[in-house]
Amino acid sequence: MKLERVTYPEYSCINFLLKHGWWVFGLIAFLPVIAAVLAVSKGISAWVLAIGVVCGAVAYLLLRAFLELIQVIADFILPR
């Protein structure tokens, strides 16, 4: 009787996010703040800066929750 070895697919995007997701998502969440600073420097109202900071904080929390969800999926569902 011959045993066959099962091969599982490689999830390269999930592996990348698990290794580098914290700083990648941190940079993505910082983009609204950078855009708000640029807008204020062009002469738009200072309220835009406050809105950009709030949007950046919300984006960071959502992306961090997404990354933790990916970690849970990788730990419990994906084969090792």
MDTraj code that builds the backbone (N, CA, C; nanometers):
import mdtraj as md
import numpy as np

residues = "MET LYS LEU GLU ARG VAL THR TYR PRO GLU TYR SER CYS ILE ASN PHE LEU LEU LYS HIS GLY TRP TRP VAL PHE GLY LEU ILE ALA PHE LEU PRO VAL ILE ALA ALA VAL LEU ALA VAL SER LYS GLY ILE SER ALA TRP VAL LEU ALA ILE GLY VAL VAL CYS GLY ALA VAL ALA TYR LEU LEU LEU ARG ALA PHE LEU GLU LEU ILE GLN VAL ILE ALA ASP PHE ILE LEU PRO ARG".split()
xyz = np.array([
    [0.0838, -0.1171, 0.0000],
    [0.0000, 0.0000, 0.0000],
    [0.0889, 0.1242, 0.0000],
    [0.0624, 0.2122, -0.0925],
    [0.1425, 0.3328, -0.1069],
    [0.0669, 0.4521, -0.0486],
    [0.1344, 0.5293, 0.0355],
    [0.0749, 0.6480, 0.0945],
    [0.1084, 0.7698, 0.0105],
    [0.0102, 0.8522, -0.0087],
    [0.0317, 0.9755, -0.0845],
    [0.0392, 1.0927, 0.0112],
    [0.1310, 1.1813, -0.0172],
    [0.1473, 1.3009, 0.0656],
    [0.0566, 1.4118, 0.0120],
    [-0.0173, 1.4737, 0.1022],
    [-0.1087, 1.5807, 0.0643],
    [-0.0326, 1.7125, 0.0704],
    [-0.0436, 1.7911, -0.0345],
    [0.0187, 1.9230, -0.0343],
    [-0.0900, 2.0289, -0.0231],
    [-0.0621, 2.1273, 0.0579],
    [-0.1573, 2.2362, 0.0787],
    [-0.1125, 2.3583, 0.0002],
    [-0.2071, 2.4393, -0.0435],
    [-0.1690, 2.5586, -0.1196],
    [-0.0945, 2.6588, -0.0322],
    [-0.0115, 2.7359, -0.0955],
    [0.0647, 2.8412, -0.0275],
    [-0.0180, 2.9694, -0.0287],
    [-0.0392, 3.0263, 0.0877],
    [-0.1147, 3.1504, 0.1001],
    [-0.0155, 3.2639, 0.1208],
    [0.0408, 3.3118, 0.0115],
    [0.1494, 3.4090, 0.0211],
    [0.1017, 3.5446, 0.0721],
    [-0.0173, 3.5859, 0.0360],
    [-0.0680, 3.7153, 0.0824],
    [-0.0938, 3.7122, 0.2327],
    [-0.1518, 3.6051, 0.2810],
    [-0.1762, 3.5922, 0.4252],
    [-0.0447, 3.5849, 0.5002],
    [0.0506, 3.5106, 0.4478],
    [0.1815, 3.5031, 0.5133],
    [0.2510, 3.6389, 0.5166],
    [0.2394, 3.7148, 0.4081],
    [0.2989, 3.8487, 0.4058],
    [0.2336, 3.9388, 0.5097],
    [0.1009, 3.9357, 0.5171],
    [0.0313, 4.0199, 0.6136],
    [0.0624, 3.9791, 0.7575],
    [0.0806, 3.8520, 0.7822],
    [0.1150, 3.8082, 0.9169],
    [0.2550, 3.8538, 0.9571],
    [0.3457, 3.8578, 0.8614],
    [0.4830, 3.8993, 0.8923],
    [0.4984, 4.0506, 0.8959],
    [0.4350, 4.1222, 0.8019],
    [0.4605, 4.2649, 0.7845],
    [0.3359, 4.3525, 0.8012],
    [0.2262, 4.2955, 0.8434],
    [0.1000, 4.3680, 0.8467],
    [0.0971, 4.4863, 0.9406],
    [0.1672, 4.4777, 1.0538],
    [0.1590, 4.5860, 1.1521],
    [0.2122, 4.7163, 1.0958],
    [0.3272, 4.7132, 1.0308],
    [0.3809, 4.8390, 0.9787],
    [0.3129, 4.8794, 0.8488],
    [0.2697, 4.7829, 0.7669],
    [0.1998, 4.8172, 0.6423],
    [0.0675, 4.8854, 0.6746],
    [-0.0078, 4.8291, 0.7678],
    [-0.1359, 4.8888, 0.8041],
    [-0.1170, 5.0193, 0.8798],
    [-0.0080, 5.0315, 0.9523],
    [0.0217, 5.1587, 1.0184],
    [0.0461, 5.2693, 0.9181],
    [0.1192, 5.2377, 0.8117],
    [0.1424, 5.3369, 0.7063],
    [0.0140, 5.3716, 0.6317],
    [-0.0673, 5.2714, 0.6053],
    [-0.1932, 5.2965, 0.5354],
    [-0.2840, 5.3853, 0.6205],
    [-0.2877, 5.3608, 0.7505],
    [-0.3724, 5.4411, 0.8389],
    [-0.3190, 5.5828, 0.8552],
    [-0.1895, 5.6024, 0.8312],
    [-0.1307, 5.7356, 0.8443],
    [-0.1544, 5.8223, 0.7206],
    [-0.1970, 5.7626, 0.6108],
    [-0.2196, 5.8376, 0.4863],
    [-0.3258, 5.9474, 0.4987],
    [-0.4390, 5.9266, 0.5674],
    [-0.5341, 6.0385, 0.5814],
    [-0.4755, 6.1570, 0.6576],
    [-0.3883, 6.1300, 0.7541],
    [-0.3253, 6.2383, 0.8287],
    [-0.2319, 6.3171, 0.7379],
    [-0.1544, 6.2478, 0.6567],
    [-0.0641, 6.3149, 0.5629],
    [-0.1441, 6.3982, 0.4626],
    [-0.2535, 6.3419, 0.4122],
    [-0.3365, 6.4156, 0.3165],
    [-0.3975, 6.5392, 0.3822],
    [-0.4370, 6.5282, 0.5080],
    [-0.4946, 6.6430, 0.5781],
    [-0.3902, 6.7514, 0.6005],
    [-0.2686, 6.7122, 0.6363],
    [-0.1612, 6.8113, 0.6546],
    [-0.1320, 6.8827, 0.5237],
    [-0.1281, 6.8083, 0.4145],
    [-0.1063, 6.8708, 0.2836],
    [-0.2206, 6.9639, 0.2464],
    [-0.3431, 6.9243, 0.2777],
    [-0.4575, 7.0096, 0.2462],
    [-0.4545, 7.1383, 0.3270],
    [-0.4176, 7.1293, 0.4539],
    [-0.4092, 7.2487, 0.5379],
    [-0.2961, 7.3392, 0.4902],
    [-0.1875, 7.2800, 0.4455],
    [-0.0763, 7.3615, 0.3959],
    [-0.1127, 7.4338, 0.2651],
    [-0.2122, 7.3827, 0.1925],
    [-0.2579, 7.4477, 0.0693],
    [-0.3614, 7.5566, 0.0962],
    [-0.4029, 7.5708, 0.2226],
    [-0.4945, 7.6786, 0.2547],
    [-0.6351, 7.6353, 0.2894],
    [-0.6602, 7.5065, 0.2966],
    [-0.7936, 7.4592, 0.3337],
    [-0.8090, 7.4718, 0.4857],
    [-0.9303, 7.4735, 0.5332],
    [-0.9624, 7.4952, 0.6745],
    [-0.8887, 7.3968, 0.7662],
    [-0.8614, 7.4412, 0.8869],
    [-0.7909, 7.3577, 0.9846],
    [-0.8769, 7.2417, 1.0338],
    [-1.0069, 7.2490, 1.0097],
    [-1.0942, 7.1374, 1.0465],
    [-1.0574, 7.0107, 0.9698],
    [-1.0033, 7.0285, 0.8534],
    [-0.9630, 6.9133, 0.7724],
    [-0.8552, 6.8321, 0.8444],
    [-0.7666, 6.9004, 0.9160],
    [-0.6626, 6.8302, 0.9918],
    [-0.7245, 6.7444, 1.1014],
    [-0.8219, 6.7979, 1.1720],
    [-0.8887, 6.7198, 1.2766],
    [-0.9620, 6.6000, 1.2171],
    [-1.0276, 6.6221, 1.1051],
    [-1.0979, 6.5125, 1.0387],
    [-0.9989, 6.4062, 0.9902],
    [-0.8843, 6.4502, 0.9385],
    [-0.7825, 6.3555, 0.8930],
    [-0.7258, 6.2716, 1.0062],
    [-0.7055, 6.3337, 1.1219],
    [-0.6545, 6.2585, 1.2375],
    [-0.7574, 6.1563, 1.2839],
    [-0.8837, 6.1955, 1.2889],
    [-0.9896, 6.1022, 1.3296],
    [-1.0016, 5.9880, 1.2288],
    [-0.9976, 6.0196, 1.1007],
    [-1.0051, 5.9154, 0.9976],
    [-0.8857, 5.8202, 1.0053],
    [-0.7680, 5.8745, 1.0331],
    [-0.6499, 5.7897, 1.0477],
    [-0.6617, 5.6962, 1.1672],
    [-0.7150, 5.7470, 1.2780],
    [-0.7310, 5.6629, 1.3973],
    [-0.8342, 5.5526, 1.3735],
    [-0.9444, 5.5873, 1.3090],
    [-1.0472, 5.4871, 1.2792],
    [-0.9933, 5.3828, 1.1812],
    [-0.9207, 5.4284, 1.0800],
    [-0.8625, 5.3347, 0.9837],
    [-0.7638, 5.2406, 1.0522],
    [-0.6835, 5.2935, 1.1448],
    [-0.5879, 5.2081, 1.2152],
    [-0.6595, 5.1022, 1.2986],
    [-0.7656, 5.1408, 1.3689],
    [-0.8391, 5.0438, 1.4493],
    [-0.9047, 4.9367, 1.3628],
    [-0.9616, 4.9771, 1.2500],
    [-1.0242, 4.8789, 1.1609],
    [-0.9213, 4.7849, 1.0986],
    [-0.8087, 4.8396, 1.0558],
    [-0.7056, 4.7558, 0.9952],
    [-0.6406, 4.6642, 1.0980],
    [-0.6260, 4.7122, 1.2206],
    [-0.5702, 4.6261, 1.3260],
    [-0.6655, 4.5107, 1.3573],
    [-0.7968, 4.5387, 1.3609],
    [-0.8951, 4.4327, 1.3824],
    [-0.8917, 4.3325, 1.2677],
    [-0.8752, 4.3829, 1.1452],
    [-0.8649, 4.2942, 1.0289],
    [-0.7424, 4.2040, 1.0398],
    [-0.6305, 4.2603, 1.0833],
    [-0.5094, 4.1802, 1.0970],
    [-0.5248, 4.0750, 1.2064],
    [-0.5894, 4.1086, 1.3162],
    [-0.6117, 4.0102, 1.4210],
    [-0.7053, 3.8995, 1.3731],
    [-0.8024, 3.9348, 1.2897],
    [-0.8899, 3.8336, 1.2314],
    [-0.8115, 3.7402, 1.1398],
    [-0.7199, 3.7950, 1.0636],
    [-0.6344, 3.7116, 0.9784],
    [-0.5491, 3.6185, 1.0638],
    [-0.4989, 3.6663, 1.1758],
    [-0.4200, 3.5817, 1.2649],
    [-0.5030, 3.4677, 1.3212],
    [-0.6265, 3.4944, 1.3588],
    [-0.7143, 3.3894, 1.4111],
    [-0.7419, 3.2863, 1.3032],
    [-0.7699, 3.3317, 1.1831],
    [-0.7949, 3.2389, 1.0726],
    [-0.6714, 3.1539, 1.0453],
    [-0.5555, 3.2163, 1.0443],
    [-0.4322, 3.1425, 1.0161],
    [-0.4020, 3.0416, 1.1263],
    [-0.4312, 3.0758, 1.2501],
    [-0.4006, 2.9852, 1.3607],
    [-0.4956, 2.8658, 1.3668],
    [-0.6217, 2.8874, 1.3388],
    [-0.7192, 2.7824, 1.3628],
    [-0.7700, 2.7110, 1.2381],
    [-0.7642, 2.7755, 1.1241],
    [-0.8272, 2.7156, 1.0069],
    [-0.7240, 2.6664, 0.9044],
    [-0.6214, 2.7459, 0.8785],
    [-0.5254, 2.7085, 0.7761],
    [-0.4353, 2.5949, 0.8232],
    [-0.4043, 2.5019, 0.7372],
    [-0.3162, 2.3912, 0.7757],
    [-0.1726, 2.4384, 0.7926],
    [-0.1011, 2.3681, 0.8756],
    [0.0415, 2.3993, 0.8990],
    [0.1285, 2.3059, 0.8196],
])
top = md.Topology()
chain = top.add_chain()
for i, resn in enumerate(residues, 1):
    res = top.add_residue(resn, chain, resSeq=i)
    for name in ("N", "CA", "C"):
        top.add_atom(name, md.element.get_by_symbol(name[0]), res)
traj = md.Trajectory(xyz[None], top)
